[in-house]
Amino acid sequence: MKIYTYSQAREKLADILEESKKEEVVIRRRKGDTFFIMPKLPIRCSPFDVVGLRKKITRREIIEAIRESRGRA
């Protein structure tokens, strides 16, 4: 784990971001605040992934609604 001061981090931010891909990086301010820098991993998902709806509806009701919308009663 590498620890940098706020001033050091400002001067070489690009290098620190690259370094954070390999190991943990901490930036510490004078007041004692600390920040951990870590890369966000890309989320691989299908563009067809759809969040489901939580509705209390039966299969029969769904089929009836589809038929009704198509004009078949």
N, CA, C and O atoms as a Tripos MOL2 file, in Angstrom:
@<TRIPOS>MOLECULE
protein
  292   291    73     0     0
PROTEIN
NO_CHARGES

@<TRIPOS>ATOM
      1 N           0.8510   -1.1740    0.0000 N.3       1 MET1
      2 CA          0.0000    0.0000    0.0000 C.3       1 MET1
      3 C           0.8990    1.2390    0.0000 C.2       1 MET1
      4 O           1.8360    1.3500    0.7910 O.2       1 MET1
      5 N           0.5900    2.1500   -0.8950 N.am      2 LYS2
      6 CA          1.3300    3.4050   -0.9720 C.3       2 LYS2
      7 C           0.4830    4.5190   -0.3950 C.2       2 LYS2
      8 O          -0.7270    4.5720   -0.6160 O.2       2 LYS2
      9 N           1.1240    5.4110    0.3480 N.am      3 ILE3
     10 CA          0.4340    6.5490    0.9460 C.3       3 ILE3
     11 C           1.0420    7.8350    0.3900 C.2       3 ILE3
     12 O           2.2580    8.0230    0.4130 O.2       3 ILE3
     13 N           0.1760    8.7110   -0.1080 N.am      4 TYR4
     14 CA          0.6060    9.9970   -0.6540 C.3       4 TYR4
     15 C          -0.0650   11.1240    0.1050 C.2       4 TYR4
     16 O          -1.1610   10.9630    0.6430 O.2       4 TYR4
     17 N           0.5980   12.2550    0.1420 N.am      5 THR5
     18 CA         -0.0520   13.4430    0.6930 C.3       5 THR5
     19 C          -0.9340   14.0310   -0.3970 C.2       5 THR5
     20 O          -0.8080   13.6780   -1.5690 O.2       5 THR5
     21 N          -1.8150   14.9170   -0.0070 N.am      6 TYR6
     22 CA         -2.7100   15.5760   -0.9540 C.3       6 TYR6
     23 C          -1.9120   16.3070   -2.0240 C.2       6 TYR6
     24 O          -2.2520   16.2480   -3.2050 O.2       6 TYR6
     25 N          -0.8560   16.9940   -1.6150 N.am      7 SER7
     26 CA         -0.0270   17.7570   -2.5630 C.3       7 SER7
     27 C           0.6500   16.8370   -3.5680 C.2       7 SER7
     28 O           0.6890   17.1370   -4.7610 O.2       7 SER7
     29 N           1.1840   15.7190   -3.0890 N.am      8 GLN8
     30 CA          1.8230   14.7600   -3.9910 C.3       8 GLN8
     31 C           0.8020   14.2050   -4.9850 C.2       8 GLN8
     32 O           1.0940   14.0640   -6.1730 O.2       8 GLN8
     33 N          -0.3830   13.8960   -4.4960 N.am      9 ALA9
     34 CA         -1.4310   13.3340   -5.3510 C.3       9 ALA9
     35 C          -1.8460   14.3180   -6.4350 C.2       9 ALA9
     36 O          -2.0930   13.9250   -7.5750 O.2       9 ALA9
     37 N          -1.9220   15.5880   -6.0800 N.am     10 ARG10
     38 CA         -2.2850   16.6210   -7.0650 C.3      10 ARG10
     39 C          -1.2430   16.6970   -8.1770 C.2      10 ARG10
     40 O          -1.5880   16.8380   -9.3510 O.2      10 ARG10
     41 N           0.0180   16.6030   -7.8070 N.am     11 GLU11
     42 CA          1.1090   16.7400   -8.7740 C.3      11 GLU11
     43 C           1.1790   15.5790   -9.7590 C.2      11 GLU11
     44 O           1.4670   15.7800  -10.9390 O.2      11 GLU11
     45 N           0.9180   14.3700   -9.2810 N.am     12 LYS12
     46 CA          1.0570   13.2140  -10.1740 C.3      12 LYS12
     47 C          -0.1690   12.2970  -10.1220 C.2      12 LYS12
     48 O          -0.0540   11.0910   -9.9000 O.2      12 LYS12
     49 N          -1.3210   12.8890  -10.3290 N.am     13 LEU13
     50 CA         -2.5700   12.1370  -10.2710 C.3      13 LEU13
     51 C          -2.6270   11.0150  -11.3020 C.2      13 LEU13
     52 O          -3.0300    9.9000  -10.9700 O.2      13 LEU13
     53 N          -2.2330   11.2860  -12.5420 N.am     14 ALA14
     54 CA         -2.2920   10.2650  -13.5930 C.3      14 ALA14
     55 C          -1.4660    9.0340  -13.2160 C.2      14 ALA14
     56 O          -1.9080    7.9020  -13.4120 O.2      14 ALA14
     57 N          -0.2720    9.2580  -12.6770 N.am     15 ASP15
     58 CA          0.5910    8.1390  -12.2660 C.3      15 ASP15
     59 C          -0.0410    7.3550  -11.1190 C.2      15 ASP15
     60 O           0.0220    6.1250  -11.0910 O.2      15 ASP15
     61 N          -0.6430    8.0650  -10.1830 N.am     16 ILE16
     62 CA         -1.2620    7.4180   -9.0260 C.3      16 ILE16
     63 C          -2.4590    6.5760   -9.4540 C.2      16 ILE16
     64 O          -2.6690    5.4830   -8.9280 O.2      16 ILE16
     65 N          -3.2390    7.0750  -10.4000 N.am     17 LEU17
     66 CA         -4.3870    6.3050  -10.8890 C.3      17 LEU17
     67 C          -3.9270    5.0130  -11.5560 C.2      17 LEU17
     68 O          -4.5390    3.9640  -11.3560 O.2      17 LEU17
     69 N          -2.8650    5.0750  -12.3400 N.am     18 GLU18
     70 CA         -2.3210    3.8640  -12.9650 C.3      18 GLU18
     71 C          -1.7850    2.9010  -11.9110 C.2      18 GLU18
     72 O          -1.9690    1.6880  -12.0120 O.2      18 GLU18
     73 N          -1.1280    3.4480  -10.9110 N.am     19 GLU19
     74 CA         -0.5670    2.6370   -9.8360 C.3      19 GLU19
     75 C          -1.6710    1.9210   -9.0490 C.2      19 GLU19
     76 O          -1.4770    0.8030   -8.5720 O.2      19 GLU19
     77 N          -2.8270    2.5770   -8.9200 N.am     20 SER20
     78 CA         -3.9250    1.9940   -8.1430 C.3      20 SER20
     79 C          -4.4850    0.7370   -8.7950 C.2      20 SER20
     80 O          -5.1850   -0.0370   -8.1420 O.2      20 SER20
     81 N          -4.1850    0.5240  -10.0770 N.am     21 LYS21
     82 CA         -4.6190   -0.7030  -10.7490 C.3      21 LYS21
     83 C          -3.8530   -1.9170  -10.2380 C.2      21 LYS21
     84 O          -4.3290   -3.0480  -10.3300 O.2      21 LYS21
     85 N          -2.6500   -1.6670   -9.6940 N.am     22 LYS22
     86 CA         -1.7780   -2.7550   -9.2490 C.3      22 LYS22
     87 C          -1.7820   -2.9550   -7.7410 C.2      22 LYS22
     88 O          -1.6630   -4.0810   -7.2570 O.2      22 LYS22
     89 N          -1.9190   -1.8490   -6.9930 N.am     23 GLU23
     90 CA         -1.9060   -1.9540   -5.5340 C.3      23 GLU23
     91 C          -2.7550   -0.8470   -4.9080 C.2      23 GLU23
     92 O          -3.1470    0.1120   -5.5710 O.2      23 GLU23
     93 N          -3.0190   -1.0070   -3.6370 N.am     24 GLU24
     94 CA         -3.8460   -0.0510   -2.9020 C.3      24 GLU24
     95 C          -3.1150    1.2820   -2.7550 C.2      24 GLU24
     96 O          -1.9240    1.3180   -2.4440 O.2      24 GLU24
     97 N          -3.8410    2.3750   -2.9820 N.am     25 VAL25
     98 CA         -3.2560    3.7120   -2.8570 C.3      25 VAL25
     99 C          -4.1020    4.5270   -1.8830 C.2      25 VAL25
    100 O          -5.3320    4.5070   -1.9430 O.2      25 VAL25
    101 N          -3.4270    5.2420   -0.9870 N.am     26 VAL26
    102 CA         -4.1080    6.0650    0.0090 C.3      26 VAL26
    103 C          -3.6120    7.4980   -0.1340 C.2      26 VAL26
    104 O          -2.4160    7.7470   -0.2830 O.2      26 VAL26
    105 N          -4.5490    8.4250   -0.0860 N.am     27 ILE27
    106 CA         -4.1960    9.8480   -0.0810 C.3      27 ILE27
    107 C          -4.6130   10.4030    1.2780 C.2      27 ILE27
    108 O          -5.7560   10.2410    1.7040 O.2      27 ILE27
    109 N          -3.6670   11.0600    1.9510 N.am     28 ARG28
    110 CA         -3.9280   11.5800    3.2910 C.3      28 ARG28
    111 C          -3.7970   13.0930    3.2950 C.2      28 ARG28
    112 O          -2.8100   13.6460    2.8100 O.2      28 ARG28
    113 N          -4.7990   13.7520    3.8460 N.am     29 ARG29
    114 CA         -4.7640   15.2160    3.9730 C.3      29 ARG29
    115 C          -4.1420   15.6090    5.3050 C.2      29 ARG29
    116 O          -3.9660   14.7730    6.1910 O.2      29 ARG29
    117 N          -3.8120   16.8850    5.4360 N.am     30 ARG30
    118 CA         -3.2150   17.3840    6.6790 C.3      30 ARG30
    119 C          -4.1150   17.1680    7.8910 C.2      30 ARG30
    120 O          -3.6460   16.8390    8.9810 O.2      30 ARG30
    121 N          -5.4200   17.3600    7.6790 N.am     31 LYS31
    122 CA         -6.3750   17.2300    8.7860 C.3      31 LYS31
    123 C          -6.5690   15.7890    9.2330 C.2      31 LYS31
    124 O          -7.2190   15.5310   10.2460 O.2      31 LYS31
    125 N          -6.0000   14.8400    8.4730 N.am     32 GLY32
    126 CA         -6.1080   13.4390    8.8430 C.3      32 GLY32
    127 C          -7.1010   12.6490    8.0080 C.2      32 GLY32
    128 O          -7.2020   11.4320    8.1590 O.2      32 GLY32
    129 N          -7.8370   13.3200    7.1300 N.am     33 ASP33
    130 CA         -8.7630   12.5980    6.2550 C.3      33 ASP33
    131 C          -7.9630   11.6750    5.3420 C.2      33 ASP33
    132 O          -6.9250   12.0660    4.8080 O.2      33 ASP33
    133 N          -8.4520   10.4470    5.1670 N.am     34 THR34
    134 CA         -7.7870    9.5150    4.2560 C.3      34 THR34
    135 C          -8.7760    9.0390    3.1960 C.2      34 THR34
    136 O          -9.9680    8.8750    3.4580 O.2      34 THR34
    137 N          -8.2470    8.8220    1.9920 N.am     35 PHE35
    138 CA         -9.0500    8.3800    0.8620 C.3      35 PHE35
    139 C          -8.3360    7.2200    0.1850 C.2      35 PHE35
    140 O          -7.1360    7.2870   -0.0830 O.2      35 PHE35
    141 N          -9.0780    6.1620   -0.0880 N.am     36 PHE36
    142 CA         -8.5280    5.0110   -0.7790 C.3      36 PHE36
    143 C          -8.8770    5.1160   -2.2590 C.2      36 PHE36
    144 O         -10.0240    5.3900   -2.6120 O.2      36 PHE36
    145 N          -7.8940    4.9000   -3.1160 N.am     37 ILE37
    146 CA         -8.1060    4.9560   -4.5550 C.3      37 ILE37
    147 C          -8.0730    3.5270   -5.0790 C.2      37 ILE37
    148 O          -7.1040    2.7960   -4.8690 O.2      37 ILE37
    149 N          -9.1480    3.1390   -5.7650 N.am     38 MET38
    150 CA         -9.1820    1.8210   -6.3940 C.3      38 MET38
    151 C          -9.9580    1.9220   -7.6980 C.2      38 MET38
    152 O         -10.9440    2.6550   -7.7790 O.2      38 MET38
    153 N          -9.5190    1.1910   -8.7170 N.am     39 PRO39
    154 CA        -10.2120    1.2760  -10.0050 C.3      39 PRO39
    155 C         -11.5660    0.5860   -9.9520 C.2      39 PRO39
    156 O         -11.7390   -0.4110   -9.2510 O.2      39 PRO39
    157 N         -12.5080    1.1150  -10.6860 N.am     40 LYS40
    158 CA        -13.8220    0.4930  -10.7860 C.3      40 LYS40
    159 C         -13.7460   -0.5190  -11.9200 C.2      40 LYS40
    160 O         -13.3830   -0.1770  -13.0450 O.2      40 LYS40
    161 N         -14.0870   -1.7540  -11.6180 N.am     41 LEU41
    162 CA        -14.0260   -2.7940  -12.6300 C.3      41 LEU41
    163 C         -15.2060   -2.6680  -13.5790 C.2      41 LEU41
    164 O         -16.3250   -2.3950  -13.1450 O.2      41 LEU41
    165 N         -14.9690   -2.8610  -14.8580 N.am     42 PRO42
    166 CA        -16.0770   -2.7580  -15.8150 C.3      42 PRO42
    167 C         -17.0830   -3.8910  -15.5940 C.2      42 PRO42
    168 O         -16.7120   -5.0370  -15.3400 O.2      42 PRO42
    169 N         -18.3380   -3.5430  -15.6950 N.am     43 ILE43
    170 CA        -19.3940   -4.5380  -15.5330 C.3      43 ILE43
    171 C         -19.7880   -5.0140  -16.9190 C.2      43 ILE43
    172 O         -20.2130   -4.2320  -17.7690 O.2      43 ILE43
    173 N         -19.6380   -6.2910  -17.1210 N.am     44 ARG44
    174 CA        -20.0000   -6.8520  -18.4180 C.3      44 ARG44
    175 C         -21.3830   -7.4780  -18.3110 C.2      44 ARG44
    176 O         -21.5880   -8.4630  -17.6020 O.2      44 ARG44
    177 N         -22.3060   -6.8910  -19.0200 N.am     45 CYS45
    178 CA        -23.6460   -7.4440  -19.0310 C.3      45 CYS45
    179 C         -24.2520   -7.2270  -20.4080 C.2      45 CYS45
    180 O         -23.8040   -6.3850  -21.1860 O.2      45 CYS45
    181 N         -25.2500   -7.9860  -20.6760 N.am     46 SER46
    182 CA        -25.9190   -7.9180  -21.9610 C.3      46 SER46
    183 C         -26.8050   -6.6800  -22.0370 C.2      46 SER46
    184 O         -27.4260   -6.3090  -21.0410 O.2      46 SER46
    185 N         -26.8730   -6.0390  -23.1930 N.am     47 PRO47
    186 CA        -27.7940   -4.9040  -23.3310 C.3      47 PRO47
    187 C         -29.2500   -5.3590  -23.2630 C.2      47 PRO47
    188 O         -30.1580   -4.5340  -23.1640 O.2      47 PRO47
    189 N         -29.4680   -6.6660  -23.3160 N.am     48 PHE48
    190 CA        -30.8250   -7.2060  -23.2400 C.3      48 PHE48
    191 C         -31.2380   -7.5410  -21.8070 C.2      48 PHE48
    192 O         -32.3710   -7.9640  -21.5750 O.2      48 PHE48
    193 N         -30.3310   -7.3560  -20.8430 N.am     49 ASP49
    194 CA        -30.6970   -7.5870  -19.4380 C.3      49 ASP49
    195 C         -31.6980   -6.5310  -19.0080 C.2      49 ASP49
    196 O         -31.4520   -5.3330  -19.1460 O.2      49 ASP49
    197 N         -32.8230   -6.9840  -18.4870 N.am     50 VAL50
    198 CA        -33.8910   -6.0870  -18.0700 C.3      50 VAL50
    199 C         -34.2710   -6.4400  -16.6410 C.2      50 VAL50
    200 O         -34.4200   -7.6140  -16.3010 O.2      50 VAL50
    201 N         -34.4240   -5.4370  -15.8210 N.am     51 VAL51
    202 CA        -34.8270   -5.6590  -14.4430 C.3      51 VAL51
    203 C         -36.2980   -6.0600  -14.4310 C.2      51 VAL51
    204 O         -37.1270   -5.4160  -15.0750 O.2      51 VAL51
    205 N         -36.6160   -7.1120  -13.7070 N.am     52 GLY52
    206 CA        -37.9940   -7.5900  -13.6460 C.3      52 GLY52
    207 C         -38.8690   -6.7080  -12.7800 C.2      52 GLY52
    208 O         -38.3830   -5.9650  -11.9270 O.2      52 GLY52
    209 N         -40.1620   -6.8030  -13.0110 N.am     53 LEU53
    210 CA        -41.1310   -6.0540  -12.2160 C.3      53 LEU53
    211 C         -41.7520   -6.9770  -11.1800 C.2      53 LEU53
    212 O         -42.0090   -8.1470  -11.4660 O.2      53 LEU53
    213 N         -41.9890   -6.4780  -10.0150 N.am     54 ARG54
    214 CA        -42.6270   -7.2600   -8.9570 C.3      54 ARG54
    215 C         -44.1160   -6.9270   -8.9350 C.2      54 ARG54
    216 O         -44.5560   -6.0700   -8.1690 O.2      54 ARG54
    217 N         -44.8750   -7.5990   -9.7650 N.am     55 LYS55
    218 CA        -46.3190   -7.3730   -9.8490 C.3      55 LYS55
    219 C         -47.0270   -8.6760   -9.5290 C.2      55 LYS55
    220 O         -46.5800   -9.7570   -9.9160 O.2      55 LYS55
    221 N         -48.1340   -8.5570   -8.8190 N.am     56 LYS56
    222 CA        -48.9260   -9.7450   -8.5000 C.3      56 LYS56
    223 C         -49.9360   -9.9560   -9.6190 C.2      56 LYS56
    224 O         -51.0890   -9.5360   -9.5330 O.2      56 LYS56
    225 N         -49.4650  -10.6230  -10.6750 N.am     57 ILE57
    226 CA        -50.3110  -10.8740  -11.8300 C.3      57 ILE57
    227 C         -50.0460  -12.3040  -12.2920 C.2      57 ILE57
    228 O         -48.9060  -12.7680  -12.2910 O.2      57 ILE57
    229 N         -51.0880  -12.9790  -12.6780 N.am     58 THR58
    230 CA        -50.9460  -14.3730  -13.0800 C.3      58 THR58
    231 C         -50.6210  -14.4800  -14.5600 C.2      58 THR58
    232 O         -50.7590  -13.5230  -15.3220 O.2      58 THR58
    233 N         -50.1940  -15.6470  -14.9360 N.am     59 ARG59
    234 CA        -49.9040  -15.9150  -16.3390 C.3      59 ARG59
    235 C         -51.1510  -15.7220  -17.1860 C.2      59 ARG59
    236 O         -51.0950  -15.1410  -18.2700 O.2      59 ARG59
    237 N         -52.2600  -16.2050  -16.6900 N.am     60 ARG60
    238 CA        -53.5350  -16.0890  -17.4040 C.3      60 ARG60
    239 C         -53.8820  -14.6160  -17.6510 C.2      60 ARG60
    240 O         -54.3260  -14.2590  -18.7430 O.2      60 ARG60
    241 N         -53.6810  -13.7600  -16.6370 N.am     61 GLU61
    242 CA        -53.9830  -12.3290  -16.7920 C.3      61 GLU61
    243 C         -53.0830  -11.6800  -17.8390 C.2      61 GLU61
    244 O         -53.5210  -10.8020  -18.5820 O.2      61 GLU61
    245 N         -51.8370  -12.1090  -17.8930 N.am     62 ILE62
    246 CA        -50.9060  -11.5700  -18.8870 C.3      62 ILE62
    247 C         -51.3690  -11.9560  -20.2900 C.2      62 ILE62
    248 O         -51.4090  -11.1170  -21.1900 O.2      62 ILE62
    249 N         -51.7160  -13.2230  -20.4680 N.am     63 ILE63
    250 CA        -52.1670  -13.7010  -21.7810 C.3      63 ILE63
    251 C         -53.4450  -12.9890  -22.1940 C.2      63 ILE63
    252 O         -53.5920  -12.6010  -23.3530 O.2      63 ILE63
    253 N         -54.3720  -12.8120  -21.2560 N.am     64 GLU64
    254 CA        -55.6180  -12.0930  -21.5640 C.3      64 GLU64
    255 C         -55.3340  -10.6540  -21.9900 C.2      64 GLU64
    256 O         -55.9540  -10.1530  -22.9280 O.2      64 GLU64
    257 N         -54.4190   -9.9970  -21.3220 N.am     65 ALA65
    258 CA        -54.0770   -8.6150  -21.6570 C.3      65 ALA65
    259 C         -53.4580   -8.5360  -23.0480 C.2      65 ALA65
    260 O         -53.7490   -7.6100  -23.8060 O.2      65 ALA65
    261 N         -52.6070   -9.5020  -23.3880 N.am     66 ILE66
    262 CA        -51.9870   -9.5190  -24.7170 C.3      66 ILE66
    263 C         -53.0370   -9.7390  -25.7920 C.2      66 ILE66
    264 O         -53.0590   -9.0390  -26.8040 O.2      66 ILE66
    265 N         -53.9000  -10.7080  -25.5700 N.am     67 ARG67
    266 CA        -54.9680  -10.9830  -26.5480 C.3      67 ARG67
    267 C         -55.8970   -9.7810  -26.7190 C.2      67 ARG67
    268 O         -56.3090   -9.4550  -27.8320 O.2      67 ARG67
    269 N         -56.2140   -9.1410  -25.6200 N.am     68 GLU68
    270 CA        -57.0810   -7.9720  -25.6600 C.3      68 GLU68
    271 C         -56.4300   -6.8240  -26.4480 C.2      68 GLU68
    272 O         -57.0920   -6.1250  -27.2150 O.2      68 GLU68
    273 N         -55.1340   -6.6510  -26.2410 N.am     69 SER69
    274 CA        -54.4370   -5.5690  -26.9440 C.3      69 SER69
    275 C         -54.3190   -5.8570  -28.4410 C.2      69 SER69
    276 O         -54.1930   -4.9350  -29.2460 O.2      69 SER69
    277 N         -54.3590   -7.1350  -28.8090 N.am     70 ARG70
    278 CA        -54.2730   -7.5190  -30.2290 C.3      70 ARG70
    279 C         -55.6640   -7.5830  -30.8870 C.2      70 ARG70
    280 O         -55.7920   -7.8310  -32.0860 O.2      70 ARG70
    281 N         -56.6870   -7.3530  -30.0720 N.am     71 GLY71
    282 CA        -58.0440   -7.3660  -30.6140 C.3      71 GLY71
    283 C         -58.6850   -8.7380  -30.6570 C.2      71 GLY71
    284 O         -59.7030   -8.9300  -31.3230 O.2      71 GLY71
    285 N         -58.0920   -9.7020  -29.9460 N.am     72 ARG72
    286 CA        -58.6810  -11.0490  -29.8700 C.3      72 ARG72
    287 C         -59.3040  -11.2510  -28.5010 C.2      72 ARG72
    288 O         -58.5840  -11.2850  -27.5030 O.2      72 ARG72
    289 N         -60.5600  -11.3790  -28.4270 N.am     73 ALA73
    290 CA        -61.2250  -11.5370  -27.1310 C.3      73 ALA73
    291 C         -61.4710  -12.9680  -26.7760 C.2      73 ALA73
    292 O         -62.0230  -13.2540  -25.7140 O.2      73 ALA73
@<TRIPOS>BOND
     1     1     2 1
     2     2     3 1
     3     3     4 2
     4     3     5 am
     5     5     6 1
     6     6     7 1
     7     7     8 2
     8     7     9 am
     9     9    10 1
    10    10    11 1
    11    11    12 2
    12    11    13 am
    13    13    14 1
    14    14    15 1
    15    15    16 2
    16    15    17 am
    17    17    18 1
    18    18    19 1
    19    19    20 2
    20    19    21 am
    21    21    22 1
    22    22    23 1
    23    23    24 2
    24    23    25 am
    25    25    26 1
    26    26    27 1
    27    27    28 2
    28    27    29 am
    29    29    30 1
    30    30    31 1
    31    31    32 2
    32    31    33 am
    33    33    34 1
    34    34    35 1
    35    35    36 2
    36    35    37 am
    37    37    38 1
    38    38    39 1
    39    39    40 2
    40    39    41 am
    41    41    42 1
    42    42    43 1
    43    43    44 2
    44    43    45 am
    45    45    46 1
    46    46    47 1
    47    47    48 2
    48    47    49 am
    49    49    50 1
    50    50    51 1
    51    51    52 2
    52    51    53 am
    53    53    54 1
    54    54    55 1
    55    55    56 2
    56    55    57 am
    57    57    58 1
    58    58    59 1
    59    59    60 2
    60    59    61 am
    61    61    62 1
    62    62    63 1
    63    63    64 2
    64    63    65 am
    65    65    66 1
    66    66    67 1
    67    67    68 2
    68    67    69 am
    69    69    70 1
    70    70    71 1
    71    71    72 2
    72    71    73 am
    73    73    74 1
    74    74    75 1
    75    75    76 2
    76    75    77 am
    77    77    78 1
    78    78    79 1
    79    79    80 2
    80    79    81 am
    81    81    82 1
    82    82    83 1
    83    83    84 2
    84    83    85 am
    85    85    86 1
    86    86    87 1
    87    87    88 2
    88    87    89 am
    89    89    90 1
    90    90    91 1
    91    91    92 2
    92    91    93 am
    93    93    94 1
    94    94    95 1
    95    95    96 2
    96    95    97 am
    97    97    98 1
    98    98    99 1
    99    99   100 2
   100    99   101 am
   101   101   102 1
   102   102   103 1
   103   103   104 2
   104   103   105 am
   105   105   106 1
   106   106   107 1
   107   107   108 2
   108   107   109 am
   109   109   110 1
   110   110   111 1
   111   111   112 2
   112   111   113 am
   113   113   114 1
   114   114   115 1
   115   115   116 2
   116   115   117 am
   117   117   118 1
   118   118   119 1
   119   119   120 2
   120   119   121 am
   121   121   122 1
   122   122   123 1
   123   123   124 2
   124   123   125 am
   125   125   126 1
   126   126   127 1
   127   127   128 2
   128   127   129 am
   129   129   130 1
   130   130   131 1
   131   131   132 2
   132   131   133 am
   133   133   134 1
   134   134   135 1
   135   135   136 2
   136   135   137 am
   137   137   138 1
   138   138   139 1
   139   139   140 2
   140   139   141 am
   141   141   142 1
   142   142   143 1
   143   143   144 2
   144   143   145 am
   145   145   146 1
   146   146   147 1
   147   147   148 2
   148   147   149 am
   149   149   150 1
   150   150   151 1
   151   151   152 2
   152   151   153 am
   153   153   154 1
   154   154   155 1
   155   155   156 2
   156   155   157 am
   157   157   158 1
   158   158   159 1
   159   159   160 2
   160   159   161 am
   161   161   162 1
   162   162   163 1
   163   163   164 2
   164   163   165 am
   165   165   166 1
   166   166   167 1
   167   167   168 2
   168   167   169 am
   169   169   170 1
   170   170   171 1
   171   171   172 2
   172   171   173 am
   173   173   174 1
   174   174   175 1
   175   175   176 2
   176   175   177 am
   177   177   178 1
   178   178   179 1
   179   179   180 2
   180   179   181 am
   181   181   182 1
   182   182   183 1
   183   183   184 2
   184   183   185 am
   185   185   186 1
   186   186   187 1
   187   187   188 2
   188   187   189 am
   189   189   190 1
   190   190   191 1
   191   191   192 2
   192   191   193 am
   193   193   194 1
   194   194   195 1
   195   195   196 2
   196   195   197 am
   197   197   198 1
   198   198   199 1
   199   199   200 2
   200   199   201 am
   201   201   202 1
   202   202   203 1
   203   203   204 2
   204   203   205 am
   205   205   206 1
   206   206   207 1
   207   207   208 2
   208   207   209 am
   209   209   210 1
   210   210   211 1
   211   211   212 2
   212   211   213 am
   213   213   214 1
   214   214   215 1
   215   215   216 2
   216   215   217 am
   217   217   218 1
   218   218   219 1
   219   219   220 2
   220   219   221 am
   221   221   222 1
   222   222   223 1
   223   223   224 2
   224   223   225 am
   225   225   226 1
   226   226   227 1
   227   227   228 2
   228   227   229 am
   229   229   230 1
   230   230   231 1
   231   231   232 2
   232   231   233 am
   233   233   234 1
   234   234   235 1
   235   235   236 2
   236   235   237 am
   237   237   238 1
   238   238   239 1
   239   239   240 2
   240   239   241 am
   241   241   242 1
   242   242   243 1
   243   243   244 2
   244   243   245 am
   245   245   246 1
   246   246   247 1
   247   247   248 2
   248   247   249 am
   249   249   250 1
   250   250   251 1
   251   251   252 2
   252   251   253 am
   253   253   254 1
   254   254   255 1
   255   255   256 2
   256   255   257 am
   257   257   258 1
   258   258   259 1
   259   259   260 2
   260   259   261 am
   261   261   262 1
   262   262   263 1
   263   263   264 2
   264   263   265 am
   265   265   266 1
   266   266   267 1
   267   267   268 2
   268   267   269 am
   269   269   270 1
   270   270   271 1
   271   271   272 2
   272   271   273 am
   273   273   274 1
   274   274   275 1
   275   275   276 2
   276   275   277 am
   277   277   278 1
   278   278   279 1
   279   279   280 2
   280   279   281 am
   281   281   282 1
   282   282   283 1
   283   283   284 2
   284   283   285 am
   285   285   286 1
   286   286   287 1
   287   287   288 2
   288   287   289 am
   289   289   290 1
   290   290   291 1
   291   291   292 2
@<TRIPOS>SUBSTRUCTURE
     1 MET1         2 RESIDUE 1 A MET
     2 LYS2         6 RESIDUE 1 A LYS
     3 ILE3        10 RESIDUE 1 A ILE
     4 TYR4        14 RESIDUE 1 A TYR
     5 THR5        18 RESIDUE 1 A THR
     6 TYR6        22 RESIDUE 1 A TYR
     7 SER7        26 RESIDUE 1 A SER
     8 GLN8        30 RESIDUE 1 A GLN
     9 ALA9        34 RESIDUE 1 A ALA
    10 ARG10       38 RESIDUE 1 A ARG
    11 GLU11       42 RESIDUE 1 A GLU
    12 LYS12       46 RESIDUE 1 A LYS
    13 LEU13       50 RESIDUE 1 A LEU
    14 ALA14       54 RESIDUE 1 A ALA
    15 ASP15       58 RESIDUE 1 A ASP
    16 ILE16       62 RESIDUE 1 A ILE
    17 LEU17       66 RESIDUE 1 A LEU
    18 GLU18       70 RESIDUE 1 A GLU
    19 GLU19       74 RESIDUE 1 A GLU
    20 SER20       78 RESIDUE 1 A SER
    21 LYS21       82 RESIDUE 1 A LYS
    22 LYS22       86 RESIDUE 1 A LYS
    23 GLU23       90 RESIDUE 1 A GLU
    24 GLU24       94 RESIDUE 1 A GLU
    25 VAL25       98 RESIDUE 1 A VAL
    26 VAL26      102 RESIDUE 1 A VAL
    27 ILE27      106 RESIDUE 1 A ILE
    28 ARG28      110 RESIDUE 1 A ARG
    29 ARG29      114 RESIDUE 1 A ARG
    30 ARG30      118 RESIDUE 1 A ARG
    31 LYS31      122 RESIDUE 1 A LYS
    32 GLY32      126 RESIDUE 1 A GLY
    33 ASP33      130 RESIDUE 1 A ASP
    34 THR34      134 RESIDUE 1 A THR
    35 PHE35      138 RESIDUE 1 A PHE
    36 PHE36      142 RESIDUE 1 A PHE
    37 ILE37      146 RESIDUE 1 A ILE
    38 MET38      150 RESIDUE 1 A MET
    39 PRO39      154 RESIDUE 1 A PRO
    40 LYS40      158 RESIDUE 1 A LYS
    41 LEU41      162 RESIDUE 1 A LEU
    42 PRO42      166 RESIDUE 1 A PRO
    43 ILE43      170 RESIDUE 1 A ILE
    44 ARG44      174 RESIDUE 1 A ARG
    45 CYS45      178 RESIDUE 1 A CYS
    46 SER46      182 RESIDUE 1 A SER
    47 PRO47      186 RESIDUE 1 A PRO
    48 PHE48      190 RESIDUE 1 A PHE
    49 ASP49      194 RESIDUE 1 A ASP
    50 VAL50      198 RESIDUE 1 A VAL
    51 VAL51      202 RESIDUE 1 A VAL
    52 GLY52      206 RESIDUE 1 A GLY
    53 LEU53      210 RESIDUE 1 A LEU
    54 ARG54      214 RESIDUE 1 A ARG
    55 LYS55      218 RESIDUE 1 A LYS
    56 LYS56      222 RESIDUE 1 A LYS
    57 ILE57      226 RESIDUE 1 A ILE
    58 THR58      230 RESIDUE 1 A THR
    59 ARG59      234 RESIDUE 1 A ARG
    60 ARG60      238 RESIDUE 1 A ARG
    61 GLU61      242 RESIDUE 1 A GLU
    62 ILE62      246 RESIDUE 1 A ILE
    63 ILE63      250 RESIDUE 1 A ILE
    64 GLU64      254 RESIDUE 1 A GLU
    65 ALA65      258 RESIDUE 1 A ALA
    66 ILE66      262 RESIDUE 1 A ILE
    67 ARG67      266 RESIDUE 1 A ARG
    68 GLU68      270 RESIDUE 1 A GLU
    69 SER69      274 RESIDUE 1 A SER
    70 ARG70      278 RESIDUE 1 A ARG
    71 GLY71      282 RESIDUE 1 A GLY
    72 ARG72      286 RESIDUE 1 A ARG
    73 ALA73      290 RESIDUE 1 A ALA
